[in-house]
């Protein structure tokens, strides 16, 4: 058992060292020219017997298709690539490939000398969630912040679905997981009465003094763009709104086969994510 633990520790350290050599993958826009050619065939027959046929080009139409190019920063000759879901991969050279597919999000799995990297690539413009278009950031500090201001005495008159925004666990859990953390370790979002007296000059405190056209009112900002306006009518619409401004964090990850050994059980191998 002691030797097994030593072997496991050595293997884990090896995975960390190998992961450190994960190759840089650059994703960029590219385009290819597609040529569609139409042919016409003329056949000569006598009494149903084909004597001769000729084929000529009638027309040719060229079109440009937007694709993604992946450049792998590696001198290795052992590079293999697969894509999920299925799409077309066209090799440019040993270190570059073109990803050709319909609009959507693809996971490109790149293996370089036994190291797997999974790169998320988006082709085309993804549909935007319904709701208002982004505007200037109401709060200049970077990081997702959300502030809902309302009149407490009026909540009882709200539609039931709208009042659920203030109480729904799904809303609070999402905000806790995605909003930037303050100096106290709390996620920076607040649902407060619009008459509350702030005791600090925090970003939310300053934002609460911005002009408002109605009540209830919501302010969403990630420091680059944001939204301020009437509170949506349902928790689903509210979450769709705030998710527009959540930062995209995961671009790529490194995977390694790792041996998992548990007492009393046979060891098994699993493909697991490791930190590059």
VOPAGU-2260 file (C-alpha; in pm, 1 decimal, decimal comma):
REM VOPAGU-2260
SITE   aa  ch    i         X         Y         Z
SITE  UNK   A    0       0,0       0,0       0,0
SITE  UNK   A    1     286,7     238,8      83,0
SITE  UNK   A    2     447,4     179,9    -255,7
SITE  UNK   A    3     111,4     236,8    -420,8
SITE  UNK   A    4      78,9     576,4    -248,7
SITE  UNK   A    5     433,0     669,3    -351,4
SITE  UNK   A    6     355,4     571,9    -710,6
SITE  UNK   A    7      36,1     777,1    -702,6
SITE  UNK   A    8     215,7    1085,9    -568,1
SITE  UNK   A    9     488,4    1049,8    -831,5
SITE  UNK   A   10     226,7    1018,0   -1104,2
SITE  UNK   A   11      38,5    1326,2    -977,9
SITE  UNK   A   12     359,6    1532,0    -974,1
SITE  UNK   A   13     436,7    1413,7   -1325,5
SITE  UNK   A   14      93,5    1530,3   -1442,5
SITE  UNK   A   15     152,0    1875,3   -1296,3
SITE  UNK   A   16     492,6    1901,8   -1465,1
SITE  UNK   A   17     357,6    1784,2   -1799,7
SITE  UNK   A   18      61,5    2022,8   -1774,5
SITE  UNK   A   19     302,6    2311,8   -1738,9
SITE  UNK   A   20     415,8    2243,1   -2094,4
SITE  UNK   A   21      68,3    2279,1   -2244,0
SITE  UNK   A   22     100,8    2451,3   -2579,2
SITE  UNK   A   23     -42,3    2793,8   -2653,6
SITE  UNK   A   24    -326,4    2781,4   -2904,8
SITE  UNK   A   25    -424,0    3099,7   -3090,4
SITE  UNK   A   26    -774,3    3120,3   -3238,8
SITE  UNK   A   27    -836,8    3375,4   -3514,2
SITE  UNK   A   28   -1089,3    3454,8   -3785,8
SITE  UNK   A   29   -1022,5    3331,5   -4137,7
SITE  UNK   A   30   -1213,8    3277,0   -4459,1
SITE  UNK   A   31   -1218,8    3030,7   -4745,6
SITE  UNK   A   32   -1348,0    3069,6   -5099,5
SITE  UNK   A   33   -1603,5    2812,1   -5212,7
SITE  UNK   A   34   -1658,9    2758,0   -5584,1
SITE  UNK   A   35   -1982,2    2599,2   -5701,6
SITE  UNK   A   36   -1966,6    2477,0   -6062,9
SITE  UNK   A   37   -2270,0    2374,4   -6268,7
SITE  UNK   A   38   -2220,3    2138,7   -6564,8
SITE  UNK   A   39   -2446,2    2051,3   -6857,9
SITE  UNK   A   40   -2428,7    1714,2   -7030,6
SITE  UNK   A   41   -2554,9    1659,9   -7387,1
SITE  UNK   A   42   -2609,0    1305,9   -7508,9
SITE  UNK   A   43   -2667,3    1188,7   -7865,9
SITE  UNK   A   44   -2878,5     877,3   -7914,5
SITE  UNK   A   45   -3024,5     685,6   -8208,1
SITE  UNK   A   46   -3310,6     446,0   -8145,5
SITE  UNK   A   47   -3237,5     457,2   -7776,2
SITE  UNK   A   48   -2868,6     375,3   -7822,5
SITE  UNK   A   49   -2627,4     629,9   -7675,8
SITE  UNK   A   50   -2369,3     733,1   -7932,5
SITE  UNK   A   51   -2180,5    1011,6   -7756,0
SITE  UNK   A   52   -2205,8    1259,0   -7472,1
SITE  UNK   A   53   -2034,8    1586,8   -7399,6
SITE  UNK   A   54   -2013,2    1781,3   -7075,1
SITE  UNK   A   55   -1944,8    2151,3   -7049,4
SITE  UNK   A   56   -1927,6    2402,6   -6765,5
SITE  UNK   A   57   -2234,6    2624,8   -6762,0
SITE  UNK   A   58   -2165,1    2849,6   -6464,7
SITE  UNK   A   59   -1935,0    2892,2   -6167,7
SITE  UNK   A   60   -2024,4    3082,5   -5852,5
SITE  UNK   A   61   -1768,9    3178,7   -5590,7
SITE  UNK   A   62   -1862,1    3257,8   -5229,2
SITE  UNK   A   63   -1667,7    3334,2   -4913,5
SITE  UNK   A   64   -1724,5    3139,1   -4590,8
SITE  UNK   A   65   -1605,4    3257,3   -4252,3
SITE  UNK   A   66   -1411,4    2994,7   -4055,5
SITE  UNK   A   67   -1179,2    2974,9   -3755,3
SITE  UNK   A   68    -804,7    2919,9   -3772,1
SITE  UNK   A   69    -618,2    2752,1   -3486,4
SITE  UNK   A   70    -241,1    2798,9   -3464,6
SITE  UNK   A   71     -61,2    2566,6   -3222,3
SITE  UNK   A   72     266,5    2698,6   -3080,2
SITE  UNK   A   73     463,4    2374,6   -3086,4
SITE  UNK   A   74     761,7    2227,1   -3270,3
SITE  UNK   A   75     634,3    1874,3   -3217,3
SITE  UNK   A   76     550,1    1655,6   -3513,7
SITE  UNK   A   77     303,5    1456,8   -3302,1
SITE  UNK   A   78      -6,1    1676,9   -3314,2
SITE  UNK   A   79    -355,8    1535,8   -3351,6
SITE  UNK   A   80    -688,7    1717,5   -3341,2
SITE  UNK   A   81   -1054,2    1617,4   -3308,1
SITE  UNK   A   82   -1361,3    1838,1   -3272,8
SITE  UNK   A   83   -1688,2    1792,3   -3081,1
SITE  UNK   A   84   -1959,4    1823,4   -3212,8
SITE  UNK   A   85   -1856,3    1700,9   -3554,8
SITE  UNK   A   86   -1726,0    1961,9   -3799,0
SITE  UNK   A   87   -1473,1    1980,8   -4080,8
SITE  UNK   A   88   -1103,4    2018,4   -3998,7
SITE  UNK   A   89    -874,3    2127,1   -4281,1
SITE  UNK   A   90    -498,3    2116,9   -4227,0
SITE  UNK   A   91    -302,0    2427,6   -4328,6
SITE  UNK   A   92      35,7    2299,7   -4208,6
SITE  UNK   A   93     162,1    2089,8   -3917,9
SITE  UNK   A   94      80,8    2363,9   -3667,5
SITE  UNK   A   95    -231,6    2521,5   -3815,0
SITE  UNK   A   96    -581,4    2399,1   -3893,4
SITE  UNK   A   97    -908,7    2548,2   -4015,8
SITE  UNK   A   98   -1233,5    2468,8   -3835,0
SITE  UNK   A   99   -1528,2    2474,4   -4076,1
SITE  UNK   A  100   -1879,7    2429,1   -3945,9
SITE  UNK   A  101   -2220,7    2577,2   -3883,8
SITE  UNK   A  102   -2280,8    2854,6   -3633,9
SITE  UNK   A  103   -2225,9    2716,0   -3285,1
SITE  UNK   A  104   -1978,5    2635,7   -3008,7
SITE  UNK   A  105   -1721,3    2359,5   -3061,1
SITE  UNK   A  106   -1472,6    2187,2   -2829,5
SITE  UNK   A  107   -1146,9    2128,1   -3016,7
SITE  UNK   A  108    -934,2    1858,1   -2853,1
SITE  UNK   A  109    -565,2    1901,0   -2936,3
SITE  UNK   A  110    -309,7    1633,5   -2842,7
SITE  UNK   A  111      57,5    1735,8   -2846,2
SITE  UNK   A  112     305,4    1469,3   -2729,5
SITE  UNK   A  113      45,5    1310,6   -2503,0
SITE  UNK   A  114     -88,7    1635,7   -2355,3
SITE  UNK   A  115    -456,0    1706,1   -2421,3
SITE  UNK   A  116    -590,6    2059,9   -2443,6
SITE  UNK   A  117    -956,7    2142,3   -2493,7
SITE  UNK   A  118   -1015,1    2478,3   -2661,6
SITE  UNK   A  119   -1365,1    2622,6   -2690,6
SITE  UNK   A  120   -1423,1    2785,6   -3030,5
SITE  UNK   A  121   -1731,1    2979,0   -3141,2
SITE  UNK   A  122   -1825,4    3005,2   -3508,3
SITE  UNK   A  123   -2065,1    3280,7   -3610,2
SITE  UNK   A  124   -2265,8    3514,5   -3392,5
SITE  UNK   A  125   -2449,9    3338,6   -3112,9
SITE  UNK   A  126   -2809,6    3450,2   -3050,1
SITE  UNK   A  127   -2830,9    3705,6   -2771,9
SITE  UNK   A  128   -3066,7    3652,5   -2478,7
SITE  UNK   A  129   -3387,9    3852,9   -2508,8
SITE  UNK   A  130   -3400,6    4189,2   -2336,9
SITE  UNK   A  131   -3250,6    4535,1   -2361,6
SITE  UNK   A  132   -2927,3    4595,9   -2547,6
SITE  UNK   A  133   -2609,1    4671,2   -2348,5
SITE  UNK   A  134   -2528,4    5033,6   -2269,8
SITE  UNK   A  135   -2243,1    5221,3   -2102,1
SITE  UNK   A  136   -2126,0    5078,3   -1769,4
SITE  UNK   A  137   -2317,4    5243,5   -1481,9
SITE  UNK   A  138   -2035,0    5138,6   -1246,9
SITE  UNK   A  139   -1679,3    5195,1   -1378,5
SITE  UNK   A  140   -1508,6    4934,8   -1155,4
SITE  UNK   A  141   -1443,9    4601,0   -1327,2
SITE  UNK   A  142   -1642,4    4298,2   -1212,9
SITE  UNK   A  143   -2010,1    4207,3   -1221,0
SITE  UNK   A  144   -2220,5    4408,9    -974,2
SITE  UNK   A  145   -2599,9    4411,4    -941,4
SITE  UNK   A  146   -2819,6    4653,2    -748,2
SITE  UNK   A  147   -3199,6    4638,3    -722,0
SITE  UNK   A  148   -3373,9    4939,3    -566,4
SITE  UNK   A  149   -3740,2    4926,0    -469,9
SITE  UNK   A  150   -3998,6    5072,1    -234,0
SITE  UNK   A  151   -4063,7    4817,5      39,4
SITE  UNK   A  152   -4422,1    4929,4      91,1
SITE  UNK   A  153   -4503,0    4857,4    -273,9
SITE  UNK   A  154   -4370,3    4499,4    -295,0
SITE  UNK   A  155   -4703,8    4349,9    -186,0
SITE  UNK   A  156   -4864,0    4505,5    -494,2
SITE  UNK   A  157   -4610,1    4360,1    -735,8
SITE  UNK   A  158   -4710,6    4068,9    -964,9
SITE  UNK   A  159   -4626,8    3742,7    -790,4
SITE  UNK   A  160   -4367,1    3640,3   -1051,8
SITE  UNK   A  161   -4182,8    3968,7   -1017,8
SITE  UNK   A  162   -4173,5    3959,1    -637,8
SITE  UNK   A  163   -4011,0    3613,8    -662,0
SITE  UNK   A  164   -3695,2    3784,0    -789,5
SITE  UNK   A  165   -3631,1    3910,5    -436,2
SITE  UNK   A  166   -3677,4    3567,0    -277,4
SITE  UNK   A  167   -3578,8    3302,9    -533,4
SITE  UNK   A  168   -3286,6    3083,5    -427,9
SITE  UNK   A  169   -3189,0    3036,8    -792,3
SITE  UNK   A  170   -3139,7    3411,4    -829,6
SITE  UNK   A  171   -2935,4    3448,3    -510,3
SITE  UNK   A  172   -2723,6    3142,3    -582,2
SITE  UNK   A  173   -2637,4    3267,3    -929,9
SITE  UNK   A  174   -2547,3    3615,1    -804,3
SITE  UNK   A  175   -2332,6    3470,2    -524,9
SITE  UNK   A  176   -2145,6    3254,5    -773,4
SITE  UNK   A  177   -2090,8    3515,7   -1045,1
SITE  UNK   A  178   -2071,5    3862,7    -890,6
SITE  UNK   A  179   -1731,4    4003,1    -796,3
SITE  UNK   A  180   -1636,6    3964,3    -429,6
SITE  UNK   A  181   -1600,0    4268,5    -205,5
SITE  UNK   A  182   -1336,6    4327,9      63,3
SITE  UNK   A  183   -1561,1    4144,7     310,6
SITE  UNK   A  184   -1570,5    3834,8      90,4
SITE  UNK   A  185   -1937,1    3881,0      -2,4
SITE  UNK   A  186   -2058,6    3884,5    -360,6
SITE  UNK   A  187   -2133,2    4245,2    -456,6
SITE  UNK   A  188   -2507,8    4249,6    -520,6
SITE  UNK   A  189   -2785,0    4403,8    -312,4
SITE  UNK   A  190   -3165,0    4419,7    -314,3
SITE  UNK   A  191   -3244,4    4723,3     -98,8
SITE  UNK   A  192   -3511,5    4981,5     -28,9
SITE  UNK   A  193   -3455,7    5292,0    -238,4
SITE  UNK   A  194   -3458,1    5505,8      77,3
SITE  UNK   A  195   -3180,3    5314,0     250,9
SITE  UNK   A  196   -2904,5    5528,6     400,1
SITE  UNK   A  197   -2568,8    5404,9     279,6
SITE  UNK   A  198   -2279,8    5439,2     523,3
SITE  UNK   A  199   -1997,8    5408,4     270,7
SITE  UNK   A  200   -1884,5    5524,6     -70,3
SITE  UNK   A  201   -1880,1    5180,8    -228,5
SITE  UNK   A  202   -1954,3    5134,4    -600,4
SITE  UNK   A  203   -2312,1    5026,4    -519,1
SITE  UNK   A  204   -2362,2    5322,1    -288,3
SITE  UNK   A  205   -2251,9    5562,9    -560,6
SITE  UNK   A  206   -2465,4    5381,1    -819,7
SITE  UNK   A  207   -2773,8    5412,9    -596,6
SITE  UNK   A  208   -2760,8    5790,2    -645,8
SITE  UNK   A  209   -2788,8    5768,9   -1024,0
SITE  UNK   A  210   -3114,2    5902,3   -1176,6
SITE  UNK   A  211   -3404,0    5655,7   -1186,0
SITE  UNK   A  212   -3718,1    5681,4   -1396,6
SITE  UNK   A  213   -3935,0    5436,0   -1200,9
SITE  UNK   A  214   -3947,4    5178,7    -924,9
SITE  UNK   A  215   -3844,4    4897,6    -891,8
SITE  UNK   A  216   -3515,2    4967,8   -1067,3
SITE  UNK   A  217   -3214,8    4748,3   -1147,6
SITE  UNK   A  218   -2853,9    4843,2   -1218,0
SITE  UNK   A  219   -2621,0    4584,2   -1371,9
SITE  UNK   A  220   -2257,5    4655,7   -1457,7
SITE  UNK   A  221   -1935,5    4468,2   -1531,1
SITE  UNK   A  222   -1720,4    4779,5   -1569,4
SITE  UNK   A  223   -1726,7    4769,5   -1949,5
SITE  UNK   A  224   -2096,9    4784,7   -2025,4
SITE  UNK   A  225   -2419,1    4740,1   -1836,1
SITE  UNK   A  226   -2786,8    4814,7   -1797,4
SITE  UNK   A  227   -3003,9    5034,2   -1577,7
SITE  UNK   A  228   -3380,1    5031,9   -1607,8
SITE  UNK   A  229   -3705,7    4881,5   -1481,1
SITE  UNK   A  230   -3685,2    4548,9   -1299,2
SITE  UNK   A  231   -3782,5    4258,2   -1530,7
SITE  UNK   A  232   -4119,0    4090,1   -1477,0
SITE  UNK   A  233   -3994,2    3739,2   -1383,3
SITE  UNK   A  234   -3689,9    3574,0   -1229,3
SITE  UNK   A  235   -3618,8    3403,8   -1563,5
SITE  UNK   A  236   -3607,2    3741,2   -1740,1
SITE  UNK   A  237   -3397,1    3884,8   -1457,5
SITE  UNK   A  238   -3140,1    3604,5   -1484,2
SITE  UNK   A  239   -3130,5    3638,2   -1864,6
SITE  UNK   A  240   -3053,7    4006,2   -1817,1
SITE  UNK   A  241   -2771,6    3973,5   -1564,7
SITE  UNK   A  242   -2615,1    3677,8   -1747,4
SITE  UNK   A  243   -2548,8    3906,3   -2045,4
SITE  UNK   A  244   -2287,6    4086,6   -1839,4
SITE  UNK   A  245   -2123,8    3792,0   -1662,3
SITE  UNK   A  246   -1754,2    3760,0   -1752,5
SITE  UNK   A  247   -1646,4    3466,9   -1967,7
SITE  UNK   A  248   -1380,9    3289,5   -1762,9
SITE  UNK   A  249   -1306,1    2948,8   -1914,0
SITE  UNK   A  250   -1130,3    2952,1   -2250,7
SITE  UNK   A  251    -919,8    2638,5   -2240,9
SITE  UNK   A  252    -838,4    2351,8   -2008,8
SITE  UNK   A  253    -573,6    2080,4   -1991,1
SITE  UNK   A  254    -674,3    1716,8   -1949,0
SITE  UNK   A  255    -463,5    1423,7   -1831,4
SITE  UNK   A  256    -526,7    1055,6   -1778,7
SITE  UNK   A  257    -489,3     998,7   -1403,6
SITE  UNK   A  258    -492,7     676,6   -1203,7
SITE  UNK   A  259    -745,7     677,1    -919,4
SITE  UNK   A  260    -678,0     426,0    -640,3
SITE  UNK   A  261    -920,5     374,9    -350,7
SITE  UNK   A  262    -878,2     137,0     -55,5
SITE  UNK   A  263   -1029,9    -202,9    -126,3
SITE  UNK   A  264   -1097,5    -125,0    -492,5
SITE  UNK   A  265    -913,1    -185,7    -815,5
SITE  UNK   A  266    -730,2     118,7    -952,4
SITE  UNK   A  267    -892,5     288,6   -1250,2
SITE  UNK   A  268    -789,9     550,7   -1504,5
SITE  UNK   A  269    -994,5     866,5   -1558,9
SITE  UNK   A  270    -951,2    1167,5   -1786,1
SITE  UNK   A  271    -936,7    1463,4   -1546,4
SITE  UNK   A  272    -870,8    1836,1   -1571,2
SITE  UNK   A  273    -542,3    1967,8   -1431,1
SITE  UNK   A  274    -432,2    2326,1   -1382,3
SITE  UNK   A  275    -189,7    2449,0   -1652,0
